[in-house]
Amino acid sequence: MNKIMDKRALIKRILTGVLYSLMLMPILNLLMTINALSGKITLFFFFTLTLLSAAFIRKGWLFLIIQISLFFVFIFTLFPPSPDDALIREWLPEKWGTGVTQWQTLLEANLTEVPVLLLMTGLFLLMSVLAYLLFHFAQPLPAFFAALVYLLILHTFTSRTVLPYLILLIGTTFSLVALSQIDITSRWQTVSYTLLTTYASIFLLIGLSYFSLERLERSQEWVETKSNAYQKELDQRGFFDWINSNATGLGFRRTGMGTGTDRLGGRLHQDFSPVFRAYTQRPNYWKVMHRTTYNGLGWNSAGTDSQRTLPIPYSARENDSLTMEQRQDIPEQEDLSTIRLEWFEDLSYLAYPYGWLELDFNSGEEAEVTVQLDDKNDYFTVQSDGDSRDDYLLTYDRTFPTRFDEEALRKDDGWREELAATYKELLADDAFVQEMDRDEIIASWFEDELQLPAALPSRVRDLAEEITAGLDTEYEIVRAVETYLKEEGGYRYSLLDVERTPEDGDYVDHFLFESQIGYCDNFSTSMAVMLRSLGIPTRWTKGFTPGSLVESENSEPYFLVDNSNAHSWPEVFFPSYGWVPFEPSPSFANPVTNEEDVASIRGETYTFDDDSDIMEIGDTEPEPLATEDLDGDGVEEESPEAETAEGISESDEAASSSDQSVFERWTSILYPVLLFIAITSSVIAVFRWHLVLWLPRFLIRRDKLSLNQASRLLLRLYYLKHKPGPGQTVQMYMNEWKPFASGHKQTLDDFSQLADWAFYGPIDSSKTLTDNERSVLIDMLNLYPILPNVDAKAPQQI
């Protein structure tokens, strides 16, 4: 029998080690990958050795000696001595000094790189402690909480998705807790049944959890929206600044205007630091720059040689990017108004609205201001000699349309032939130009705005062609791609749940077909790249959304723009207006080309009409996109056959929709029921004895039972595991339990005397329990879970 018990104990230890490895190894792999650490195989090897020593070395002092020896071998393997360190006594002081230096740097919050030696030392010590607690004290929860804290920190400050790791962590922890509750001294059939029911319910719970990931997206979006105030409070207390400075290797980034755009992607956290005030009552998108070269991971941001110093005041009439139509439409002086932008920090670049015409600084200031314009990117940099400048004036056309004329944009579709003809006319003597066709001329003229990397996956172009199939005008094509990304493609907007592009992947391809979750950079870059793949000149733009309108009785109304308003969008070329902005990001609406009134991501809602003031949106329906006049009077005639076919189609669609709604209703009912059953089964399987014994323990401690009632209740519980023989007294019955509870014989004897006194002694049934009686009863309840299920016919010795 002892050999059988030893075999069961061995199997239990092996299962414990396997589950413990499934719990922690994926998280260790994630940690090593994020921090780009080498030695992953070495770490896993010593992790396995630590598990084996904890599982089979029962003496604590011996386990400590083995782990100290393993630690030195572990560190020596990862950080071998240099050729100059011939002796171990030279290598050891060197590593000690390195560890002390890294620790002091960590305490001083001056880390510039991952402290690898310190990190590996901490990991090894943590592995040793957690494995010892697991095998010697049957405590898997410390390992669970250590892994949970790491995943929560990772989820807060990186772009990594940790929900699958959390599901695996919780599932394996449930399994370890359940395994620690299994009594190996019970019959093998009982052990097998317990294992089967426990792990079936746990695996069912894990499976349902994985299938729940998609259903949890709405909850995650709600949490992200509601956590803005919490993030703002942390930001004001400097928490994110501290993390950004010291959390090396976590990849923490915040919203704001940065010029480094070579690699986009990854999680962003809101930064509510104010940037500038714009004294106007009209919402504007504030442009800062644009980029033209897409490199597969972002937009090249290397400096150019196209910078020139501007005279102040400066007129946009001198900007070469204006088209002939724009120059002809420059308004008269009486149609101009001025916006003042006041910066909170030293002014280093300009933000400007669409339709601005002149730039100037307040007069009367002694400081001299130098403004340089990068003609390639429309990026204005500001340098001030003397006192720093923090404000400037922009003159703009107050008659400038806030919504572009769609009909004019549709008619621009013939601009390619006109440009090609003009180009050939200007270079009539160039034989090479005369042989070029229209598309070649357009590709040469807009070389930068049509550039795409050679390695762009073909499915990006295929998707763009599929979306725009059958459309006639370029404007319709642009709107179709915009609408697909914004509404129809099933993409989700999120700052927090955004993945980094794989090293061998493409930024747009990964977003469109893999992650399908992103923020403005993902949506705007995808639209720009897809339009370029269709031959439409497009560029990528950075700037700010309108901001928050601030109205005070004591000051002029203004828009407050902070770093959380940082945004990106694409610009598409149309000759009538030049570079026209569009907005593919969900929940955003560009004041220039919006088709309908949309609440911004920060919760502000505007109408962008031709009035001078902002109006709050009511419950009116947005105007639909204007349809093309097909027969000259604005009415499209339909044949009876077409009408009949449409009616059939609508009927089928309604029936399909009805069937789908019935299916959704059933799944919406069935899913919570299955989830409830799985959770309930798992809880009962893992904590069954705790649940069974909770009520008796509560009633005894609260003196809700007499001694007679409590004794009978305990005996009924014990009868569930082993029925008494005919004519047995309480003492005889308790003696049968002593072989299974060698360390608790006194508890069994005390209860026998107590029960005899309760059943046969002169005791008052209404009398409350004494402290000694209560203690004996509670001890019997605590003994109950560790006793096996014993058949009355089975041998009484083991």
C-alpha positions in Angstrom: 0.0 0.0 0.0 2.9 2.4 0.8 4.3 1.8 -2.7 0.9 2.7 -4.2 0.8 5.9 -2.1 4.4 6.7 -3.2 3.4 6.2 -6.8 0.4 8.5 -6.5 2.5 11.1 -4.8 5.0 11.0 -7.6 2.2 11.4 -10.2 0.8 14.3 -8.2 4.2 16.0 -8.1 4.7 15.5 -11.9 1.3 17.0 -12.7 2.1 19.9 -10.4 5.3 20.6 -12.2 3.7 20.4 -15.6 0.9 22.8 -14.7 3.4 25.1 -13.0 5.5 25.2 -16.1 2.4 25.9 -18.3 1.6 28.8 -15.9 5.0 30.5 -15.8 7.0 29.5 -18.9 4.9 31.5 -21.4 5.2 34.6 -19.2 8.9 34.2 -18.8 9.2 33.8 -22.6 7.2 37.1 -23.0 9.5 38.9 -20.5 12.6 37.7 -22.3 11.2 38.7 -25.7 10.1 42.2 -24.7 13.4 43.1 -23.2 15.3 41.5 -26.1 17.3 39.3 -23.6 19.5 36.4 -24.7 19.8 33.2 -22.7 16.2 32.1 -23.0 17.1 28.4 -23.3 19.5 28.7 -20.3 16.7 30.3 -18.2 14.2 27.5 -19.1 16.8 24.8 -18.4 17.5 26.2 -14.9 13.8 26.7 -14.4 13.3 23.0 -14.9 16.2 22.1 -12.6 14.7 24.3 -9.9 11.3 22.5 -10.3 13.0 19.1 -9.9 14.9 20.1 -6.8 11.9 21.6 -5.2 9.7 18.6 -6.0 12.1 15.8 -4.8 14.3 17.5 -2.2 12.4 17.5 1.1 15.0 19.1 3.3 14.9 22.9 3.2 18.6 23.3 4.0 19.5 20.9 1.3 17.3 22.7 -1.2 19.0 26.0 -0.3 22.5 24.6 -0.9 21.4 23.1 -4.3 19.8 26.4 -5.4 22.9 28.4 -4.4 25.1 26.1 -6.4 22.6 26.3 -9.4 22.6 30.1 -9.1 26.3 30.4 -9.5 26.3 28.0 -12.5 23.4 29.9 -14.0 25.1 33.3 -13.7 28.4 31.9 -14.9 26.7 30.4 -18.0 24.9 33.7 -18.9 27.8 36.0 -18.1 31.0 34.0 -18.7 34.3 35.5 -17.7 36.3 37.4 -20.3 39.6 36.0 -21.5 41.4 38.4 -19.1 39.5 36.9 -16.1 41.4 33.6 -15.8 40.5 32.9 -12.2 37.0 32.7 -10.7 38.1 35.0 -7.9 38.5 37.8 -10.5 35.2 37.1 -12.2 33.1 37.0 -9.0 34.1 40.4 -7.7 33.5 41.9 -11.1 29.9 40.6 -11.3 29.3 41.6 -7.7 30.4 45.2 -8.6 28.2 45.2 -11.7 25.2 44.1 -9.7 25.7 46.7 -7.0 26.1 49.4 -9.7 22.9 48.4 -11.4 21.0 48.3 -8.1 22.2 51.8 -7.2 21.3 53.1 -10.7 17.8 51.5 -10.3 17.3 53.2 -6.9 18.4 56.6 -8.4 16.0 56.1 -11.3 18.8 56.7 -13.8 18.5 53.5 -15.9 19.3 53.9 -19.6 19.3 50.2 -20.4 17.9 47.0 -19.1 19.9 45.8 -16.0 20.4 42.3 -17.3 22.5 40.9 -14.5 20.1 42.3 -11.8 17.1 41.1 -13.8 18.4 37.5 -14.2 19.4 37.3 -10.5 15.9 38.4 -9.5 14.3 36.0 -11.8 16.3 33.1 -10.5 15.6 34.0 -6.8 11.9 34.4 -7.6 11.8 31.0 -9.4 13.4 29.3 -6.4 11.1 30.9 -3.8 7.9 30.2 -5.8 8.8 26.6 -6.5 9.7 26.0 -2.8 6.3 27.4 -1.7 4.5 25.3 -4.3 6.0 21.9 -3.4 6.7 22.3 0.3 3.6 24.3 1.3 1.2 23.5 -1.5 0.9 27.3 -2.3 0.5 28.1 -6.0 -1.1 31.5 -5.3 2.2 33.4 -4.7 3.3 32.4 -8.3 -0.1 33.4 -9.6 0.0 36.9 -8.0 3.6 37.5 -9.1 2.7 36.7 -12.7 -0.5 38.6 -12.5 1.2 41.8 -11.3 3.7 41.5 -14.1 1.0 41.1 -16.8 -1.0 44.0 -15.4 2.1 46.3 -15.5 2.8 45.1 -19.0 -0.7 45.8 -20.1 -0.6 49.3 -18.6 2.7 50.4 -20.1 3.3 48.5 -23.3 1.6 47.6 -26.6 1.4 43.9 -25.7 -1.9 42.0 -25.6 -1.9 40.0 -22.4 -5.5 38.7 -22.2 -4.6 35.2 -23.6 -1.8 35.0 -21.0 -4.2 36.0 -18.3 -6.7 33.3 -19.3 -3.9 30.6 -19.3 -2.6 31.9 -16.0 -6.0 31.8 -14.3 -6.8 28.4 -15.8 -3.5 26.8 -14.6 -3.8 28.3 -11.2 -7.3 26.8 -10.8 -5.8 23.5 -11.9 -3.0 23.7 -9.3 -5.4 24.7 -6.5 -7.6 21.8 -7.5 -4.7 19.4 -7.6 -3.5 20.4 -4.1 -7.0 19.6 -2.8 -7.0 16.0 -4.1 -6.5 13.4 -1.5 -4.1 10.7 -2.8 -5.0 8.3 0.0 -8.5 7.9 -1.3 -9.4 5.0 -3.7 -7.9 5.3 -7.2 -11.5 5.5 -8.6 -12.2 8.4 -6.4 -9.0 10.2 -7.4 -9.6 9.6 -11.1 -13.2 10.8 -10.8 -12.1 14.0 -9.0 -9.4 14.7 -11.6 -11.8 14.1 -14.5 -14.6 16.3 -13.2 -12.3 19.1 -12.0 -10.2 19.4 -15.2 -13.2 19.0 -17.5 -14.9 22.0 -15.9 -11.6 24.0 -15.8 -10.8 23.3 -19.5 -14.4 24.2 -20.4 -14.0 27.5 -18.6 -10.7 28.2 -20.4 -12.2 27.4 -23.7 -15.2 29.7 -23.2 -12.8 32.4 -22.0 -10.8 32.2 -25.3 -14.0 32.4 -27.3 -15.1 35.4 -25.2 -12.2 37.6 -26.3 -14.2 39.1 -29.2 -17.2 39.6 -26.9 -15.1 41.5 -24.4 -14.0 44.2 -27.0 -17.0 46.4 -26.2 -16.2 46.2 -22.5 -12.6 47.1 -23.1 -13.6 50.1 -25.2 -15.9 51.2 -22.4 -13.1 50.8 -19.8 -10.7 52.8 -22.1 -13.2 55.6 -22.4 -14.0 55.8 -18.7 -10.4 55.6 -17.7 -9.4 59.0 -19.3 -10.0 60.9 -16.1 -8.0 58.3 -14.1 -5.1 58.6 -16.7 -5.2 62.4 -16.5 -4.9 62.3 -12.7 -1.9 60.0 -12.9 -0.4 62.2 -15.6 -0.8 65.3 -13.4 1.0 63.5 -10.6 3.9 62.8 -12.8 3.4 59.0 -12.8 3.7 58.5 -16.5 6.7 60.8 -16.7 8.4 58.6 -14.1 7.5 55.4 -16.0 8.6 56.9 -19.3 12.0 57.8 -17.8 12.7 54.6 -16.0 10.8 51.7 -17.5 13.5 50.7 -20.0 12.4 48.0 -22.4 8.6 48.5 -21.9 8.1 50.6 -25.0 5.9 53.2 -23.2 4.8 56.0 -25.4 2.3 58.9 -25.1 0.1 61.0 -27.4 1.7 64.2 -28.6 3.4 65.9 -31.6 6.6 64.1 -32.5 8.6 64.4 -35.7 10.0 60.8 -35.5 7.6 58.8 -37.7 9.9 56.2 -39.2 8.3 53.4 -37.2 4.6 53.7 -36.2 2.5 51.4 -34.0 2.4 50.2 -30.4 0.3 51.3 -27.5 -0.2 55.0 -26.7 -1.3 56.6 -23.4 -3.2 59.9 -23.2 -1.1 62.9 -22.4 -3.3 65.8 -21.3 -0.5 68.4 -21.2 -1.8 71.6 -22.8 -0.1 72.7 -26.0 -1.7 76.0 -27.2 -4.8 78.1 -27.1 -6.5 79.1 -30.4 -8.6 82.3 -30.0 -11.4 81.5 -32.4 -15.0 80.1 -32.2 -14.7 77.9 -35.3 -13.3 74.4 -34.9 -10.3 73.6 -37.1 -8.0 70.8 -37.7 -4.5 72.2 -37.0 -2.0 71.0 -39.5 1.7 70.8 -38.5 3.4 68.8 -41.3 3.0 66.0 -43.8 5.1 63.1 -45.0 5.4 61.5 -48.4 7.7 58.5 -48.2 6.2 55.3 -46.8 8.9 52.7 -45.7 6.7 49.8 -44.8 6.8 50.5 -41.0 6.0 54.3 -41.0 6.9 57.5 -42.8 10.5 58.5 -43.3 11.3 61.6 -41.2 14.9 62.2 -42.2 15.8 65.9 -42.7 15.6 67.4 -46.1 17.6 70.2 -47.9 14.4 72.0 -48.8 14.3 74.4 -45.9 14.2 78.2 -46.5 14.0 81.2 -44.2 10.7 83.1 -44.5 10.2 86.9 -44.3 7.9 88.0 -41.5 5.1 88.8 -42.1 4.8 85.9 -44.5 2.1 85.3 -47.1 0.9 81.9 -48.1 0.5 83.3 -51.6 4.3 82.6 -51.9 3.8 78.9 -51.1 4.5 76.8 -54.2 2.0 74.2 -53.1 -1.0 76.5 -54.0 -2.7 75.5 -57.2 -3.7 78.0 -59.9 -7.3 77.8 -58.9 -6.4 78.6 -55.3 -4.4 81.6 -56.3 -7.2 82.9 -58.3 -9.6 82.5 -55.4 -7.6 84.4 -52.8 -10.1 86.7 -51.1 -10.2 90.4 -50.8 -9.0 92.1 -47.6 -12.5 92.7 -46.3 -13.1 88.9 -46.2 -10.1 88.2 -43.9 -10.1 87.5 -40.2 -7.3 86.7 -37.7 -6.7 83.9 -35.3 -4.2 84.2 -32.4 -2.5 81.0 -31.2 -0.8 81.2 -27.8 1.6 78.4 -26.9 2.0 77.2 -23.3 5.7 76.2 -23.8 8.4 77.8 -25.9 7.3 78.1 -29.5 9.3 75.7 -31.7 6.9 74.9 -34.6 3.7 76.2 -36.1 0.2 74.7 -36.2 -2.2 76.3 -38.8 -5.7 75.7 -40.1 -6.7 75.0 -43.6 -7.4 78.2 -45.6 -4.8 80.4 -43.8 -3.1 83.1 -45.8 -0.7 85.2 -43.7 1.6 84.7 -40.7 2.8 87.4 -38.4 3.9 87.9 -34.8 2.7 90.5 -32.3 4.4 93.9 -33.0 6.3 95.7 -30.3 8.4 92.7 -29.2 12.2 93.1 -29.1 12.9 89.5 -29.8 13.7 88.6 -33.4 12.0 85.5 -34.7 13.3 83.3 -37.5 10.9 81.0 -39.2 12.0 78.3 -41.6 9.8 76.3 -43.9 10.5 72.8 -45.2 8.8 73.0 -48.6 8.8 69.2 -48.9 6.8 68.7 -45.6 5.1 72.1 -45.0 6.8 72.1 -41.6 7.4 75.5 -40.0 10.1 75.7 -37.4 10.6 78.8 -35.2 13.7 80.1 -33.5 13.7 83.2 -31.3 16.7 85.4 -30.4 16.4 86.8 -26.9 13.1 86.3 -25.1 11.2 83.3 -26.3 8.0 83.8 -28.4 4.9 81.9 -27.5 2.2 83.4 -29.8 1.6 84.3 -33.4 -1.2 85.5 -35.7 -2.7 83.7 -38.6 -4.9 85.5 -41.1 -7.5 83.4 -42.8 -10.4 83.6 -45.2 -13.6 83.7 -43.2 -15.5 82.8 -46.4 -13.3 79.7 -46.8 -15.8 76.8 -47.1 -15.9 74.5 -44.1 -17.3 71.8 -46.3 -15.8 71.3 -49.8 -18.1 71.4 -52.8 -18.6 67.7 -53.7 -19.7 68.5 -57.2 -16.5 70.4 -57.9 -14.4 67.5 -56.5 -16.3 65.1 -58.7 -15.7 67.2 -61.8 -11.9 67.2 -61.0 -11.8 63.7 -62.4 -10.5 64.9 -65.8 -7.5 66.7 -64.4 -5.1 64.0 -65.3 -5.6 64.4 -69.1 -5.4 68.2 -68.8 -2.2 68.0 -66.8 -0.6 65.6 -69.2 -1.5 67.8 -72.2 -0.2 70.9 -70.5 3.1 69.1 -69.6 3.6 68.0 -73.2 2.8 71.4 -74.4 5.4 73.0 -72.1 8.1 70.5 -73.2 7.2 70.3 -76.8 10.8 70.0 -77.8 11.5 67.0 -75.6 11.0 63.8 -77.6 11.1 61.6 -74.5 8.3 63.5 -72.9 6.2 63.4 -76.0 6.3 59.6 -76.0 5.1 59.4 -72.4 1.5 58.4 -71.8 -0.8 60.0 -69.2 -0.1 57.7 -66.3 3.7 58.0 -66.8 3.4 61.8 -66.7 1.3 61.6 -63.5 3.7 59.2 -61.9 6.6 61.5 -62.7 4.9 64.6 -61.6 3.7 63.1 -58.3 6.6 60.7 -57.8 6.7 61.4 -54.0 3.0 61.2 -53.5 2.6 57.9 -55.3 5.6 56.2 -53.8 5.2 52.7 -52.4 7.7 50.2 -51.2 8.4 47.3 -53.5 7.7 44.8 -50.7 4.2 46.1 -50.1 2.0 42.9 -49.9 -0.2 42.5 -53.0 -3.4 41.9 -50.9 -3.3 45.6 -49.8 -3.8 46.6 -53.5 -6.3 43.8 -54.0 -8.4 45.0 -51.1 -8.3 48.6 -52.4 -9.5 47.4 -55.9 -12.2 45.3 -54.3 -13.5 48.2 -52.3 -13.6 50.6 -55.2 -14.7 48.2 -58.0 -17.3 49.8 -60.3 -16.8 53.4 -59.1 -16.5 56.2 -61.7 -14.9 59.2 -60.2 -11.8 59.7 -58.0 -13.9 61.4 -55.4 -16.1 58.4 -55.1 -13.1 56.1 -54.8 -11.6 58.3 -52.1 -14.9 58.3 -50.1 -15.3 54.5 -50.6 -11.9 53.8 -49.0 -12.5 56.3 -46.2 -15.9 54.8 -45.4 -14.6 51.3 -45.5 -11.9 52.0 -42.9 -14.2 54.2 -40.8 -17.4 52.1 -40.8 -17.6 49.1 -43.0 -14.4 47.2 -42.5 -15.0 46.1 -38.9 -11.9 47.9 -37.6 -11.7 49.0 -34.0 -10.3 52.2 -32.7 -8.1 51.9 -29.6 -5.0 53.6 -28.1 -4.2 50.8 -25.7 -4.7 47.5 -27.5 -2.5 48.2 -30.5 0.1 45.7 -31.6 3.6 46.4 -32.9 4.2 45.5 -36.5 6.3 42.3 -36.8 9.9 42.9 -37.9 9.3 41.2 -41.2 5.8 42.6 -41.7 4.2 45.7 -43.2 2.5 48.3 -41.1 -0.6 48.7 -43.2 -0.9 45.0 -44.1 -0.6 43.9 -40.5 -3.4 46.4 -39.5 -5.8 45.6 -42.3 -5.6 41.8 -42.2 -4.1 40.8 -38.8 -4.7 43.0 -35.8 -7.5 45.2 -37.2 -7.2 47.4 -34.1 -5.5 50.8 -34.2 -5.7 54.5 -33.8 -5.3 57.5 -36.2 -1.9 56.5 -37.5 -3.1 53.1 -38.6 -6.3 54.4 -40.3 -4.7 57.4 -42.0 -1.6 55.5 -43.2 -3.8 52.6 -44.5 -6.0 55.1 -46.5 -3.0 56.8 -48.0 -1.3 53.6 -49.0 -4.5 52.1 -50.5 -5.2 55.3 -52.5 -1.6 55.3 -53.8 -1.9 51.7 -54.9 -4.9 52.9 -57.0 -2.7 55.7 -58.6 -4.3 58.6 -56.6 -1.7 61.1 -55.2 -1.9 61.1 -51.4 0.2 62.2 -48.5 0.1 61.6 -44.8 -0.5 64.6 -42.4 0.1 65.2 -38.7 -1.5 67.9 -36.5 -4.2 68.3 -33.9 -7.9 68.0 -33.7 -9.9 71.1 -32.8 -9.5 70.8 -29.0 -12.0 71.8 -26.3 -14.0 75.1 -26.5 -13.4 77.2 -23.4 -15.9 80.0 -22.8 -15.4 82.3 -19.9 -17.1 85.6 -18.9 -13.7 87.2 -18.2 -11.9 86.2 -21.4 -12.3 85.7 -25.1 -13.5 82.2 -26.1 -10.8 79.9 -27.3 -10.1 76.3 -28.2 -7.7 74.5 -25.7 -5.5 72.0 -27.6 -3.5 69.5 -25.6 -1.3 66.5 -26.5 -4.3 64.2 -26.4 -5.5 66.1 -29.5 -2.5 65.0 -31.5 -3.8 63.3 -34.7 -3.0 62.2 -38.2 -5.0 62.1 -41.4 -4.5 61.7 -45.2 -4.5 64.5 -47.8 -5.6 63.8 -51.4 -4.9 66.0 -54.4 -7.8 67.7 -56.2 -6.9 70.6 -58.6 -9.8 72.8 -57.5 -8.6 72.9 -53.9 -5.1 71.5 -53.9 -4.5 69.0 -51.1 -7.8 68.0 -49.5 -7.9 66.4 -46.0 -10.0 63.3 -45.4 -10.8 61.5 -42.1 -10.9 57.6 -42.0 -10.5 57.3 -38.2 -13.7 56.2 -36.5 -15.3 58.9 -34.2 -13.4 61.8 -35.8 -14.8 64.4 -38.1 -12.5 66.8 -40.1 -14.2 70.3 -40.3 -13.1 70.6 -43.9 -14.5 67.5 -45.6 -16.8 65.9 -43.0 -20.1 64.5 -44.4 -21.9 64.3 -41.2 -21.7 65.6 -37.6 -19.7 63.2 -35.5 -18.6 63.4 -31.9 -14.9 63.7 -31.5 -13.0 61.0 -29.5 -12.8 63.3 -26.5 -16.5 63.6 -26.3 -17.0 67.1 -27.9 -19.6 67.3 -30.6 -19.7 70.0 -33.3 -21.4 71.0 -36.5 -19.1 72.3 -39.1 -21.3 74.6 -41.1 -20.7 78.1 -42.6 -21.8 79.9 -39.5 -19.3 81.7 -37.5 -20.2 80.1 -34.2 -20.1 76.5 -33.0 -23.5 74.8 -32.7 -24.2 71.8 -30.6 -25.6 68.8 -32.5 -29.3 68.0 -31.9 -31.1 64.9 -33.0 -31.3 65.8 -36.7 -30.3 63.2 -39.2 -27.2 63.9 -41.2 -27.6 64.7 -44.8 -26.8 61.8 -47.1 -24.0 61.9 -49.6 -25.2 63.6 -52.7 -26.0 61.2 -55.5 -25.0 61.7 -59.1 -27.7 63.2 -61.4 -28.3 60.4 -63.9 -31.1 61.7 -66.1 -30.7 65.4 -66.0 -33.5 66.3 -63.5 -32.1 64.6 -60.4 -34.4 61.6 -60.6 -33.2 58.1 -61.4 -35.8 56.1 -63.3 -36.2 52.4 -62.6 -37.8 49.6 -64.6 -40.5 47.5 -63.1 -38.2 44.5 -63.3 -35.6 46.3 -61.3 -38.2 47.3 -58.7 -39.5 43.7 -58.4 -36.0 42.3 -58.1 -35.3 44.9 -55.4 -38.4 43.9 -53.5 -37.4 40.3 -53.6 -33.9 41.1 -52.4 -35.2 43.2 -49.6 -37.6 40.4 -48.5 -34.8 37.8 -48.6 -32.6 40.2 -46.7 -35.3 40.7 -44.1 -35.8 37.0 -43.7 -32.1 36.5 -43.4 -31.9 39.3 -40.8 -34.8 37.7 -38.9 -33.1 34.3 -38.8 -29.9 35.9 -37.7 -31.6 37.8 -35.0 -33.2 34.6 -33.7 -29.8 32.9 -33.7 -28.2 35.9 -31.9 -31.0 35.8 -29.3 -30.4 32.1 -28.7 -26.7 32.5 -28.6 -27.0 35.4 -26.3 -29.0 33.2 -23.9 -27.0 30.0 -24.3 -23.6 31.7 -23.9 -24.2 33.2 -20.4 -25.8 29.9 -19.3 -22.7 27.9 -20.4 -20.4 30.4 -18.9 -22.3 30.3 -15.6 -22.3 26.5 -15.5 -18.6 26.4 -16.2 -17.7 29.0 -13.6 -20.0 27.3 -11.0 -18.6 23.9 -11.8 -15.1 25.1 -11.5 -15.7 26.9 -8.2 -17.5 23.8 -6.8 -14.8 21.4 -8.0 -11.9 23.5 -6.6 -13.5 24.7 -3.4 -16.0 22.0 -2.7 -15.0 21.2 0.8 -14.7 24.9 1.7 -18.3 25.4 0.5 -19.6 22.3 2.3 -18.0 23.2 5.6 -18.6 26.9 5.5 -22.2 26.8 6.8 -21.5 24.4 9.7 -18.5 26.4 10.7 -20.5 29.6 10.6 -23.4 28.2 12.6 -21.0 26.8 15.3 -19.0 30.0 15.7 -22.2 32.1 15.9 -23.8 29.7 18.5 -26.7 29.0 16.2 -26.5 25.2 17.1 -26.7 23.3 20.4 -24.0 20.7 21.2 -26.5 18.0 20.3 -27.3 19.5 16.9 -23.7 20.3 16.1 -22.6 16.8 17.0 -25.3 15.2 14.8 -24.4 17.5 11.9 -20.7 16.5 12.1 -21.5 12.8 12.2 -23.7 13.1 9.1 -20.9 14.8 7.3 -18.5 12.0 8.3 -21.1 9.4 7.3 -20.8 10.7 3.7 -17.2 9.4 3.6 -17.6 6.3 5.7 -20.8 4.7 6.9 -20.8 3.3 10.4 -21.2 -0.4 11.2 -24.3 -1.8 12.9 -24.4 -1.1 16.6 -21.2 1.0 16.6 -20.8 3.7 19.3 -19.4 7.1 18.5 -16.1 6.0 20.1 -15.9 2.8 18.0 -16.7 4.8 14.8 -14.0 7.4 15.6 -11.5 4.7 16.2 -11.9 3.6 12.6 -10.7 7.1 11.4 -7.5 7.0 13.5 -5.4 5.1 10.9 -6.1 8.0 8.4 -5.4 10.8 10.9 -2.4 9.7 12.9 -1.6 13.3 14.0 -5.2 14.0 15.0 -6.1 11.1 17.3 -6.7 13.4 20.3 -9.2 15.5 18.3 -11.2 12.3 17.5 -11.1 11.2 21.2 -12.3 14.6 22.3 -15.1 14.6 19.9 -16.2 11.1 21.0 -16.5 12.2 24.6 -18.3 15.4 23.5 -20.8 13.5 21.4 -21.5 10.9 24.2 -22.1 13.8 26.6 -24.4 15.5 24.1 -26.4 12.4 23.3 -26.6 10.7 26.8 -25.5 13.3 29.4 -27.8 15.6 31.4 -27.2 18.7 29.2 -29.5 21.6 28.5 -30.3 21.8 24.8 -30.7 25.6 24.9 -27.3 26.1 26.5 -24.7 27.9 24.3 -21.4 26.2 23.4 -18.4 26.6 25.6 -15.1 27.7 24.1 -13.7 24.2 24.5 -16.7 22.6 22.9 -16.6 25.1 20.0 -12.8 24.4 19.5 -13.3 20.6 19.3 -16.1 21.0 16.8 -14.1 23.4 14.6 -11.1 21.0 14.8 -13.3 18.2 13.5 -14.5 20.3 10.6 -10.9 21.3 9.7 -9.9 17.6 9.8 -12.7 16.5 7.5 -11.2 17.7 4.1 -8.0 15.7 4.6 -9.7 12.4 5.3 -10.2 10.0 2.4 -13.5 8.5 1.3 -13.5 5.0 2.9 -15.8 2.2 1.9 -17.1 0.3 5.0 -16.0 -3.0 3.4 -12.5 -1.8 2.6 -9.5 -2.6 4.8 -9.2 -0.2 7.7 -5.4 0.0 7.6 -3.2 1.6 4.9 
